[in-house]
Amino acid sequence: MTSSSEHWIIVGAGSAGCVLANRLSARADRSVTLLDDGPALEPGQVPVGIQGPNFFAALAEPGRTHESLMATRATGGAPSVYQRGRGIGGSSVVNAMVALAGSTDIYHRWGWTDVAAAQQRVALPQQLAAVETLGVVDHALLAADPRARRVALTRHHARRVTSAEAYLWPVHDRPNLLVRPESAVDRVLFEDRTATGVRLFDGTTLAADRIVLAAGAIHSPALLLRSGVDTPGVGCGLQDHPSVVFTLQLKQGVPHDRSGLAVAS
């Protein structure tokens, strides 16, 4: 780590944290420490399950999710296991690689022009799912509803593109950027109302001029609450996107790959 005028700590090396580490360390007058409580993700050492297109295989990689994390997804619902990515790359390592920018209608109150420019600045390599890679189920769904469409995927050359690969790996040799996996943060340290550093669960304290929490919708508010930041609303109001999981029994003779996913014939 080089001597710099301003030291930043980013808590969480997931989809947002990796981008922030890249952007903030682009200035030589800053030093940046990126912390995450999970394992590293280094070039040439990416597990097979993470490289491939099947996110079920990625979720099964040891240590890559918070196995005991429970959350209530809807008002009045019961807590259930909430699968979030763990380690460098965060949930981009284990998700389904779907890249949806959202409808322009929901951004009107923010100013769509500003949002569009921001999306272009942080865009991962994306491509539409190629027609030849669609399975028989995909083709059936597309044919069933004229509103159905192929979506963009965060992959390149048929490989998953994590935020670590897209944003950390290209700048790993910056002398002012330090990436620390297996470094779980217990709380943010304050002097009066000013954040001055963080304390890890192992008791290590790290000082900083600026601290950014990028630990996700679950762990960032939990960290704030442990740090004594109990402003009304912190830790409340989680709203996840709707999803439906269903299993299909394929007829005998329908071709499928080793993952069990149906493929085009």
C-alpha positions as CSV (number, residue, x, y, z in Angstrom):
1,M,0.0,0.0,0.0
2,T,1.5,3.4,-1.0
3,S,1.4,6.5,1.1
4,S,-1.7,8.5,0.0
5,S,-3.5,11.5,1.2
6,E,-6.8,9.8,1.7
7,H,-7.6,6.2,2.7
8,W,-10.9,4.5,1.9
9,I,-12.3,1.2,3.2
10,I,-15.0,-0.6,1.3
11,V,-16.8,-3.3,3.2
12,G,-18.1,-6.0,0.8
13,A,-16.5,-7.2,-2.4
14,G,-19.6,-8.1,-4.3
15,S,-21.2,-6.7,-7.4
16,A,-21.0,-3.1,-6.1
17,G,-17.8,-3.3,-4.0
18,C,-15.6,-4.5,-6.9
19,V,-16.8,-1.6,-9.1
20,L,-16.2,0.9,-6.3
21,A,-12.7,-0.5,-5.6
22,N,-11.8,-0.1,-9.3
23,R,-13.2,3.4,-9.6
24,L,-11.9,4.8,-6.3
25,S,-8.4,3.4,-6.7
26,A,-8.1,5.0,-10.2
27,R,-6.8,8.1,-8.4
28,A,-3.3,7.8,-7.2
29,D,-3.9,10.1,-4.3
30,R,-6.2,7.5,-2.7
31,S,-5.5,4.2,-1.1
32,V,-8.3,1.7,-1.0
33,T,-8.8,-1.4,1.1
34,L,-11.5,-3.8,0.0
35,L,-12.8,-6.2,2.7
36,D,-14.9,-9.3,2.4
37,D,-15.8,-12.1,4.9
38,G,-15.5,-14.9,2.3
39,P,-12.9,-16.6,0.1
40,A,-10.8,-15.0,-2.7
41,L,-11.4,-15.4,-6.4
42,E,-8.2,-15.3,-8.3
43,P,-7.4,-15.7,-12.0
44,G,-6.7,-19.3,-12.9
45,Q,-8.2,-20.5,-9.6
46,V,-12.0,-20.2,-10.4
47,P,-13.9,-23.3,-9.4
48,V,-15.5,-25.2,-12.3
49,G,-19.0,-24.7,-10.9
50,I,-18.5,-20.9,-11.0
51,Q,-17.1,-20.8,-14.5
52,G,-20.0,-22.7,-16.1
53,P,-23.5,-21.5,-17.0
54,N,-25.4,-23.5,-14.4
55,F,-26.0,-21.3,-11.3
56,F,-27.1,-24.3,-9.3
57,A,-23.6,-25.6,-9.6
58,A,-22.2,-22.2,-8.6
59,L,-24.5,-22.1,-5.5
60,A,-23.2,-25.6,-4.6
61,E,-19.5,-24.4,-4.4
62,P,-18.4,-24.7,-0.7
63,G,-18.1,-21.4,1.1
64,R,-19.7,-19.3,-1.6
65,T,-23.0,-18.6,0.1
66,H,-24.1,-17.6,3.6
67,E,-25.6,-21.0,4.5
68,S,-27.2,-19.9,7.8
69,L,-28.6,-16.6,6.6
70,M,-32.4,-16.3,7.2
71,A,-34.6,-13.5,6.0
72,T,-38.3,-12.6,5.7
73,R,-39.1,-11.9,2.1
74,A,-42.6,-10.5,2.4
75,T,-44.7,-8.9,5.1
76,G,-46.2,-11.5,7.3
77,G,-44.1,-14.3,5.9
78,A,-41.9,-16.8,7.8
79,P,-38.1,-16.5,7.8
80,S,-36.4,-18.8,5.3
81,V,-32.9,-19.4,4.0
82,Y,-31.8,-16.5,1.9
83,Q,-29.0,-17.4,-0.6
84,R,-26.5,-14.6,-1.1
85,G,-23.1,-14.8,-2.5
86,R,-20.1,-14.8,-0.2
87,G,-16.5,-13.9,-0.9
88,I,-14.8,-11.8,-3.6
89,G,-17.3,-11.2,-6.4
90,G,-20.3,-11.6,-4.0
91,S,-23.6,-12.7,-5.6
92,S,-22.2,-12.2,-9.1
93,V,-20.3,-15.4,-8.5
94,V,-23.4,-17.5,-7.9
95,N,-26.3,-15.7,-9.6
96,A,-28.2,-16.7,-12.8
97,M,-26.3,-14.1,-14.9
98,V,-29.4,-12.3,-15.9
99,A,-28.7,-8.6,-16.6
100,L,-31.9,-6.5,-16.4
101,A,-31.7,-2.7,-16.4
102,G,-35.4,-2.3,-15.5
103,S,-38.1,-0.3,-17.2
104,T,-37.3,3.3,-18.0
105,D,-40.7,4.2,-16.3
106,I,-39.4,3.4,-12.8
107,Y,-36.5,5.8,-13.2
108,H,-38.4,8.9,-14.4
109,R,-38.5,10.5,-11.0
110,W,-34.7,10.2,-10.8
111,G,-34.0,11.5,-14.3
112,W,-33.6,8.7,-16.9
113,T,-30.7,10.5,-18.7
114,D,-28.5,10.3,-15.5
115,V,-29.4,6.7,-14.9
116,A,-28.7,5.7,-18.5
117,A,-25.2,7.3,-18.3
118,A,-24.5,5.6,-15.0
119,Q,-25.5,2.2,-16.4
120,Q,-23.1,2.6,-19.3
121,R,-20.2,3.5,-17.0
122,V,-20.6,0.3,-14.9
123,A,-21.9,-2.1,-17.6
124,L,-20.5,-5.6,-17.5
125,P,-19.8,-7.5,-20.8
126,Q,-23.3,-8.6,-21.8
127,Q,-24.9,-10.5,-24.6
128,L,-28.3,-11.8,-25.4
129,A,-28.8,-15.5,-24.9
130,A,-28.1,-16.8,-28.4
131,V,-30.9,-18.6,-30.1
132,E,-28.8,-21.7,-30.6
133,T,-28.1,-22.0,-26.9
134,L,-31.8,-22.0,-25.9
135,G,-33.3,-25.3,-24.8
136,V,-36.6,-26.8,-25.7
137,V,-38.2,-25.2,-22.6
138,D,-36.9,-21.8,-23.6
139,H,-38.3,-22.1,-27.1
140,A,-41.7,-23.2,-25.7
141,L,-41.8,-20.2,-23.3
142,L,-40.9,-17.8,-26.1
143,A,-43.6,-19.2,-28.4
144,A,-46.2,-19.2,-25.6
145,D,-46.4,-15.5,-25.1
146,P,-45.6,-12.7,-27.6
147,R,-44.4,-10.6,-24.7
148,A,-41.7,-13.1,-23.8
149,R,-38.2,-12.0,-24.7
150,R,-34.6,-13.1,-24.4
151,V,-32.6,-11.3,-21.8
152,A,-29.0,-10.0,-21.6
153,L,-26.6,-12.2,-19.7
154,T,-23.5,-11.2,-17.7
155,R,-21.3,-13.7,-19.6
156,H,-18.7,-13.6,-22.3
157,H,-17.7,-16.5,-24.6
158,A,-20.2,-18.7,-22.8
159,R,-18.5,-18.0,-19.4
160,R,-19.8,-16.3,-16.3
161,V,-18.4,-12.8,-15.9
162,T,-18.2,-11.9,-12.2
163,S,-17.7,-8.4,-10.9
164,A,-14.3,-9.5,-9.6
165,E,-13.2,-10.6,-13.1
166,A,-14.6,-7.5,-14.8
167,Y,-13.4,-4.9,-12.3
168,L,-10.8,-6.2,-9.9
169,W,-8.6,-8.5,-12.0
170,P,-7.7,-5.8,-14.6
171,V,-6.4,-3.5,-11.7
172,H,-5.0,-6.1,-9.3
173,D,-1.5,-4.6,-9.6
174,R,-2.4,-1.1,-8.5
175,P,-0.1,-0.3,-5.5
176,N,-2.9,1.7,-3.9
177,L,-5.4,-1.2,-3.9
178,L,-5.5,-3.9,-1.2
179,V,-8.0,-6.7,-1.4
180,R,-8.5,-8.6,1.8
181,P,-10.7,-11.8,1.7
182,E,-11.6,-13.7,4.9
183,S,-11.9,-10.4,6.7
184,A,-15.3,-10.2,8.4
185,V,-16.2,-6.7,9.7
186,D,-17.9,-6.6,13.1
187,R,-18.6,-2.9,13.3
188,V,-17.8,0.6,12.1
189,L,-15.8,2.7,14.6
190,F,-16.9,6.3,15.4
191,E,-15.5,9.4,17.0
192,D,-18.5,11.5,17.9
193,R,-20.5,11.2,14.7
194,T,-17.6,10.7,12.4
195,A,-16.7,7.2,11.1
196,T,-13.0,6.6,11.6
197,G,-12.5,2.9,10.8
198,V,-13.7,-0.6,11.2
199,R,-13.2,-3.5,13.6
200,L,-13.0,-7.0,12.4
201,F,-14.5,-10.0,14.3
202,D,-11.0,-11.1,15.1
203,G,-10.4,-7.8,16.9
204,T,-8.2,-6.1,14.3
205,T,-9.0,-2.4,13.8
206,L,-8.4,-0.6,10.6
207,A,-8.4,3.2,10.3
208,A,-9.7,5.1,7.3
209,D,-10.8,8.6,6.1
210,R,-13.8,7.3,4.2
211,I,-15.8,4.1,4.7
212,V,-18.3,2.7,2.2
213,L,-20.7,-0.1,3.1
214,A,-21.3,-2.3,0.1
215,A,-22.2,-5.5,2.0
216,G,-25.7,-5.9,0.4
217,A,-29.3,-5.5,1.5
218,I,-28.9,-7.8,4.4
219,H,-25.4,-7.4,5.8
220,S,-25.0,-3.6,5.4
221,P,-28.0,-2.7,7.7
222,A,-26.9,-5.5,10.1
223,L,-23.5,-3.9,10.3
224,L,-25.0,-0.5,10.9
225,L,-27.1,-1.8,13.7
226,R,-24.1,-3.5,15.3
227,S,-22.3,-0.2,15.1
228,G,-25.0,1.6,17.0
229,V,-26.6,3.3,14.0
230,D,-30.2,2.6,14.8
231,T,-31.9,5.3,12.9
232,P,-35.6,4.3,12.3
233,G,-35.9,2.3,9.1
234,V,-32.5,0.7,9.2
235,G,-32.8,-3.0,8.7
236,C,-36.5,-2.8,7.7
237,G,-38.4,-2.9,4.4
238,L,-36.4,-5.6,2.4
239,Q,-38.1,-6.0,-0.9
240,D,-36.8,-8.8,-3.1
241,H,-37.8,-9.3,-6.7
242,P,-40.6,-11.9,-7.3
243,S,-39.5,-15.3,-8.5
244,V,-41.0,-18.6,-9.2
245,V,-39.2,-21.9,-9.1
246,F,-40.6,-24.9,-10.8
247,T,-39.3,-28.3,-12.0
248,L,-40.3,-29.9,-15.3
249,Q,-40.2,-33.6,-16.0
250,L,-38.8,-34.0,-19.6
251,K,-40.2,-36.6,-21.8
252,Q,-38.0,-39.5,-22.6
253,G,-35.7,-38.7,-25.5
254,V,-35.5,-35.0,-25.0
255,P,-31.8,-34.0,-25.3
256,H,-30.2,-32.3,-22.2
257,D,-26.7,-31.5,-21.1
258,R,-24.9,-32.9,-18.1
259,S,-26.5,-30.3,-15.8
260,G,-29.9,-31.7,-16.6
261,L,-30.9,-28.6,-18.5
262,A,-32.8,-29.1,-21.7
263,V,-31.0,-28.2,-24.9
264,A,-32.1,-27.4,-28.4
265,S,-32.3,-30.3,-30.7
